[in-house]
Amino acid sequence: MTPDELASIHEVAAMLGVTERTAQRYAERPDFPAPVEVIAGGRIRVWLRADVGAWAKAILPLQTGRPRKADS
């Protein structure tokens, strides 16, 4: 792995065109890629750019609004 292949939360936000807080919310989702490294006592996480890009392509944009009610 080279540094160019890695992304911090700041870089993830820039890649996805969202705020850092939104990127953090995405990172908390169970379907978001796991970080490849966690350092500084867990405060800093880094992801593979390719993994984040693949996730974004498959998942984004997220659906908005409430889910439809199931037909009874």
OpenMM code with the backbone's topology and positions (N, CA, C; nanometers):
from openmm import Vec3, app, unit

residues = "MET THR PRO ASP GLU LEU ALA SER ILE HIS GLU VAL ALA ALA MET LEU GLY VAL THR GLU ARG THR ALA GLN ARG TYR ALA GLU ARG PRO ASP PHE PRO ALA PRO VAL GLU VAL ILE ALA GLY GLY ARG ILE ARG VAL TRP LEU ARG ALA ASP VAL GLY ALA TRP ALA LYS ALA ILE LEU PRO LEU GLN THR GLY ARG PRO ARG LYS ALA ASP SER".split()
positions = [
    Vec3(0.0835, -0.1177, 0.0000),
    Vec3(0.0000, 0.0000, 0.0000),
    Vec3(0.0881, 0.1242, 0.0000),
    Vec3(0.0521, 0.2178, -0.0844),
    Vec3(0.1226, 0.3447, -0.0858),
    Vec3(0.0339, 0.4516, -0.0226),
    Vec3(0.0932, 0.5605, 0.0240),
    Vec3(0.0110, 0.6668, 0.0833),
    Vec3(-0.0952, 0.7214, -0.0120),
    Vec3(-0.0689, 0.7186, -0.1413),
    Vec3(-0.1670, 0.7683, -0.2377),
    Vec3(-0.2913, 0.6807, -0.2452),
    Vec3(-0.2837, 0.5591, -0.1979),
    Vec3(-0.3969, 0.4669, -0.2001),
    Vec3(-0.4851, 0.4803, -0.0764),
    Vec3(-0.4400, 0.5581, 0.0220),
    Vec3(-0.5093, 0.5692, 0.1500),
    Vec3(-0.5822, 0.7021, 0.1622),
    Vec3(-0.6873, 0.7035, 0.2439),
    Vec3(-0.7646, 0.8252, 0.2662),
    Vec3(-0.8058, 0.8352, 0.4122),
    Vec3(-0.7850, 0.9524, 0.4701),
    Vec3(-0.8345, 0.9826, 0.6039),
    Vec3(-0.9806, 1.0252, 0.5926),
    Vec3(-1.0451, 1.0510, 0.7036),
    Vec3(-1.1856, 1.0931, 0.6999),
    Vec3(-1.1985, 1.2243, 0.6231),
    Vec3(-1.1002, 1.3121, 0.6368),
    Vec3(-1.1009, 1.4392, 0.5632),
    Vec3(-1.0981, 1.4128, 0.4125),
    Vec3(-1.0140, 1.3210, 0.3706),
    Vec3(-1.0029, 1.2885, 0.2289),
    Vec3(-1.1252, 1.2113, 0.1787),
    Vec3(-1.1819, 1.1269, 0.2640),
    Vec3(-1.3052, 1.0565, 0.2282),
    Vec3(-1.4154, 1.1593, 0.2022),
    Vec3(-1.4266, 1.2587, 0.2892),
    Vec3(-1.5274, 1.3632, 0.2715),
    Vec3(-1.5073, 1.4344, 0.1380),
    Vec3(-1.3835, 1.4678, 0.1053),
    Vec3(-1.3552, 1.5352, -0.0211),
    Vec3(-1.3890, 1.4453, -0.1403),
    Vec3(-1.3547, 1.3177, -0.1311),
    Vec3(-1.3852, 1.2239, -0.2395),
    Vec3(-1.5348, 1.2157, -0.2671),
    Vec3(-1.6143, 1.2159, -0.1602),
    Vec3(-1.7584, 1.1969, -0.1714),
    Vec3(-1.8352, 1.3277, -0.1867),
    Vec3(-1.7658, 1.4406, -0.1709),
    Vec3(-1.8306, 1.5702, -0.1840),
    Vec3(-1.9269, 1.6011, -0.0717),
    Vec3(-1.8901, 1.5585, 0.0501),
    Vec3(-1.9751, 1.5801, 0.1676),
    Vec3(-1.8913, 1.6427, 0.2783),
    Vec3(-1.9576, 1.6821, 0.3866),
    Vec3(-1.8851, 1.7351, 0.5012),
    Vec3(-1.8147, 1.6219, 0.5756),
    Vec3(-1.7199, 1.6583, 0.6599),
    Vec3(-1.6522, 1.5558, 0.7395),
    Vec3(-1.7498, 1.4852, 0.8324),
    Vec3(-1.8478, 1.5571, 0.8858),
    Vec3(-1.9460, 1.4937, 0.9747),
    Vec3(-2.0282, 1.3895, 0.8982),
    Vec3(-2.0677, 1.4225, 0.7760),
    Vec3(-2.1428, 1.3257, 0.6952),
    Vec3(-2.0549, 1.2060, 0.6627),
    Vec3(-1.9283, 1.2302, 0.6301),
    Vec3(-1.8362, 1.1197, 0.6034),
    Vec3(-1.8219, 1.0315, 0.7268),
    Vec3(-1.8189, 1.0928, 0.8453),
    Vec3(-1.8114, 1.0145, 0.9687),
    Vec3(-1.9371, 0.9298, 0.9864),
    Vec3(-2.0529, 0.9859, 0.9526),
    Vec3(-2.1783, 0.9090, 0.9613),
    Vec3(-2.1748, 0.7915, 0.8644),
    Vec3(-2.1248, 0.8162, 0.7429),
    Vec3(-2.1115, 0.7067, 0.6467),
    Vec3(-2.0194, 0.5985, 0.7028),
    Vec3(-1.9077, 0.6394, 0.7628),
    Vec3(-1.8097, 0.5441, 0.8153),
    Vec3(-1.8666, 0.4593, 0.9285),
    Vec3(-1.9704, 0.5079, 0.9942),
    Vec3(-2.0353, 0.4328, 1.1022),
    Vec3(-2.1365, 0.3311, 1.0500),
    Vec3(-2.1709, 0.3406, 0.9216),
    Vec3(-2.2675, 0.2463, 0.8631),
    Vec3(-2.2057, 0.1071, 0.8554),
    Vec3(-2.2859, 0.0038, 0.8765),
    Vec3(-2.2304, -0.1321, 0.8708),
    Vec3(-2.1851, -0.1735, 0.7310),
    Vec3(-2.2370, -0.1076, 0.6274),
    Vec3(-2.1969, -0.1436, 0.4913),
    Vec3(-2.0769, -0.0648, 0.4394),
    Vec3(-2.0269, 0.0309, 0.5189),
    Vec3(-1.9095, 0.1085, 0.4777),
    Vec3(-1.7851, 0.0214, 0.4958),
    Vec3(-1.6874, 0.0357, 0.4063),
    Vec3(-1.5665, -0.0469, 0.4194),
    Vec3(-1.4973, -0.0267, 0.5545),
    Vec3(-1.4380, -0.1319, 0.6036),
    Vec3(-1.3619, -0.1227, 0.7291),
    Vec3(-1.2325, -0.0464, 0.7027),
    Vec3(-1.1874, 0.0317, 0.8001),
    Vec3(-1.0589, 0.0994, 0.7816),
    Vec3(-0.9461, -0.0038, 0.7744),
    Vec3(-0.8441, 0.0288, 0.6968),
    Vec3(-0.7302, -0.0626, 0.6860),
    Vec3(-0.6285, -0.0374, 0.7964),
    Vec3(-0.6409, 0.0762, 0.8629),
    Vec3(-0.5490, 0.1088, 0.9722),
    Vec3(-0.6208, 0.2017, 1.0692),
    Vec3(-0.5974, 0.1790, 1.1976),
    Vec3(-0.6484, 0.2655, 1.3035),
    Vec3(-0.5287, 0.3017, 1.3900),
    Vec3(-0.5028, 0.4320, 1.4023),
    Vec3(-0.3857, 0.4769, 1.4779),
    Vec3(-0.4250, 0.5846, 1.5784),
    Vec3(-0.3292, 0.6290, 1.6554),
    Vec3(-0.3484, 0.7341, 1.7553),
    Vec3(-0.4594, 0.6975, 1.8533),
    Vec3(-0.4525, 0.5751, 1.9035),
    Vec3(-0.5495, 0.5322, 2.0030),
    Vec3(-0.6911, 0.5236, 1.9489),
    Vec3(-0.7056, 0.5005, 1.8185),
    Vec3(-0.8373, 0.4882, 1.7582),
    Vec3(-0.8950, 0.6169, 1.7052),
    Vec3(-0.8241, 0.7271, 1.7230),
    Vec3(-0.8758, 0.8567, 1.6771),
    Vec3(-0.8603, 0.8760, 1.5273),
    Vec3(-0.7631, 0.8111, 1.4658),
    Vec3(-0.7387, 0.8283, 1.3227),
    Vec3(-0.7587, 0.6949, 1.2526),
    Vec3(-0.8462, 0.6979, 1.1533),
    Vec3(-0.8716, 0.5787, 1.0724),
    Vec3(-0.8388, 0.6130, 0.9274),
    Vec3(-0.7889, 0.5139, 0.8546),
    Vec3(-0.7622, 0.5340, 0.7119),
    Vec3(-0.8225, 0.4185, 0.6332),
    Vec3(-0.8722, 0.4517, 0.5155),
    Vec3(-0.9371, 0.3568, 0.4269),
    Vec3(-0.8638, 0.3522, 0.2940),
    Vec3(-0.8816, 0.2429, 0.2232),
    Vec3(-0.8330, 0.2359, 0.0864),
    Vec3(-0.9271, 0.3185, -0.0007),
    Vec3(-0.8704, 0.4080, -0.0794),
    Vec3(-0.9512, 0.4921, -0.1675),
    Vec3(-1.0387, 0.4068, -0.2597),
    Vec3(-0.9830, 0.2975, -0.3113),
    Vec3(-1.0575, 0.2114, -0.4023),
    Vec3(-1.1804, 0.1522, -0.3333),
    Vec3(-1.1678, 0.1135, -0.2063),
    Vec3(-1.2811, 0.0576, -0.1314),
    Vec3(-1.3904, 0.1623, -0.1125),
    Vec3(-1.3495, 0.2838, -0.0769),
    Vec3(-1.4461, 0.3924, -0.0569),
    Vec3(-1.5147, 0.4254, -0.1889),
    Vec3(-1.4386, 0.4304, -0.2970),
    Vec3(-1.4968, 0.4583, -0.4276),
    Vec3(-1.5964, 0.3526, -0.4707),
    Vec3(-1.5637, 0.2262, -0.4464),
    Vec3(-1.6549, 0.1168, -0.4819),
    Vec3(-1.7819, 0.1242, -0.3975),
    Vec3(-1.7684, 0.1553, -0.2689),
    Vec3(-1.8847, 0.1696, -0.1818),
    Vec3(-1.9740, 0.2830, -0.2329),
    Vec3(-1.9135, 0.3965, -0.2646),
    Vec3(-1.9903, 0.5121, -0.3112),
    Vec3(-2.0650, 0.4795, -0.4403),
    Vec3(-1.9993, 0.4101, -0.5295),
    Vec3(-2.0622, 0.3752, -0.6571),
    Vec3(-2.1828, 0.2835, -0.6361),
    Vec3(-2.1711, 0.1926, -0.5394),
    Vec3(-2.2785, 0.0968, -0.5140),
    Vec3(-2.3917, 0.1544, -0.4285),
    Vec3(-2.3609, 0.2475, -0.3389),
    Vec3(-2.4576, 0.2899, -0.2377),
    Vec3(-2.5128, 0.4309, -0.2605),
    Vec3(-2.4295, 0.5224, -0.3042),
    Vec3(-2.4719, 0.6624, -0.3162),
    Vec3(-2.5409, 0.6872, -0.4489),
    Vec3(-2.6361, 0.7777, -0.4561),
    Vec3(-2.6880, 0.8568, -0.3453),
    Vec3(-2.7808, 0.7734, -0.2572),
    Vec3(-2.7803, 0.8073, -0.1295),
    Vec3(-2.8693, 0.7396, -0.0356),
    Vec3(-3.0124, 0.7833, -0.0633),
    Vec3(-3.1058, 0.6937, -0.0402),
    Vec3(-3.2458, 0.7311, -0.0552),
    Vec3(-3.2830, 0.8269, 0.0557),
    Vec3(-3.3657, 0.9234, 0.0232),
    Vec3(-3.4094, 1.0200, 0.1231),
    Vec3(-3.5540, 0.9937, 0.1593),
    Vec3(-3.5958, 1.0506, 0.2678),
    Vec3(-3.7343, 1.0361, 0.3117),
    Vec3(-3.7567, 0.9085, 0.3883),
    Vec3(-3.8796, 0.8896, 0.4271),
    Vec3(-3.9167, 0.7712, 0.5032),
    Vec3(-3.9345, 0.6524, 0.4123),
    Vec3(-3.9020, 0.5339, 0.4639),
    Vec3(-3.9287, 0.4142, 0.3851),
    Vec3(-4.0788, 0.3959, 0.3646),
    Vec3(-4.1167, 0.3371, 0.2539),
    Vec3(-4.2588, 0.3112, 0.2285),
    Vec3(-4.3108, 0.2065, 0.3267),
    Vec3(-4.4379, 0.2212, 0.3622),
    Vec3(-4.5020, 0.1216, 0.4472),
    Vec3(-4.5287, -0.0029, 0.3642),
    Vec3(-4.5127, -0.1173, 0.4265),
    Vec3(-4.5429, -0.2431, 0.3596),
    Vec3(-4.6931, -0.2544, 0.3406),
    Vec3(-4.7338, -0.3069, 0.2263),
    Vec3(-4.8782, -0.3267, 0.2023),
    Vec3(-4.9306, -0.4329, 0.2982),
    Vec3(-5.0453, -0.4056, 0.3545),
    Vec3(-5.1046, -0.4997, 0.4504),
    Vec3(-5.1723, -0.6137, 0.3820),
] * unit.nanometer
topology = app.Topology()
chain = topology.addChain("A")
for resn in residues:
    res = topology.addResidue(resn, chain)
    for name in ("N", "CA", "C"):
        topology.addAtom(name, app.Element.getBySymbol(name[0]), res)
